[in-house]
Amino acid sequence: LMKPIDILLIYPKPTQDSPVKLVPLSILFPGAYFNKQGLTVEYFDERFDSEELLIERIKRAKEIGVSAFTGYQTGRAARILKLAKKIKPEIITGVGGHHARILPEQVLAEPFVDKVWTEKVYGEDLFPYNQQTKIHFQRCEMQYFTSRGCPFSCSFCALSSPWQPKDIKALDRELKIIHHDVGFKEISFSDPN
């Protein structure tokens, strides 16, 4: 018997041909956050995982959350949320990411959305790497955050949270752990600023 899932975190395809193969930190950091709260978390990355796996995980999930950036990815997120409601009408559906943070009322007005995650921080201070998330680091191009937020306070920006650099010792330790396991040759430091 398959274990129930408290929350299934989904990374929809960001573009039609999906040239971007970076680690899906937008679901891995919240996953670490929800794990810390004692919830059972599973992940799905539409760039790599099969539709059959998505359906199987939706059936076991109490709640699903999608990360969506404005544009093509929001359409993919909507398709997944509608599918989830069709398969399991009682499932709780949530949307996070920049699009939901900028336009929460518009996103929540969709009949297939139950909640919007509008907070600016969901686990970015945690280490999102473990045996469960290792596959995402193995099959993707390595990316990592050395800070969160931004030192500037531009009024037009979706990322208007205080800048907080990661402790250099923690950064060194975490990157060594991942490199030892995965052996990446290149890394993209994709800080939000």
Secondary structure as GFF3:
##gff-version 3
##sequence-region A 1 193
A	DSSP	beta_strand	5	11	.	.	.	ID=ss1
A	DSSP	alpha_helix	25	36	.	.	.	ID=ss2
A	DSSP	beta_strand	41	45	.	.	.	ID=ss3
A	DSSP	alpha_helix	51	60	.	.	.	ID=ss4
A	DSSP	beta_strand	61	67	.	.	.	ID=ss5
A	DSSP	alpha_helix	72	87	.	.	.	ID=ss6
A	DSSP	beta_strand	92	96	.	.	.	ID=ss7
A	DSSP	alpha_helix	98	102	.	.	.	ID=ss8
A	DSSP	alpha_helix	104	108	.	.	.	ID=ss9
A	DSSP	beta_strand	115	116	.	.	.	ID=ss10
A	DSSP	alpha_helix	134	138	.	.	.	ID=ss11
A	DSSP	beta_strand	143	144	.	.	.	ID=ss12
A	DSSP	beta_strand	147	148	.	.	.	ID=ss13
A	DSSP	beta_strand	164	165	.	.	.	ID=ss14
A	DSSP	alpha_helix	168	182	.	.	.	ID=ss15
A	DSSP	beta_strand	188	189	.	.	.	ID=ss16
###
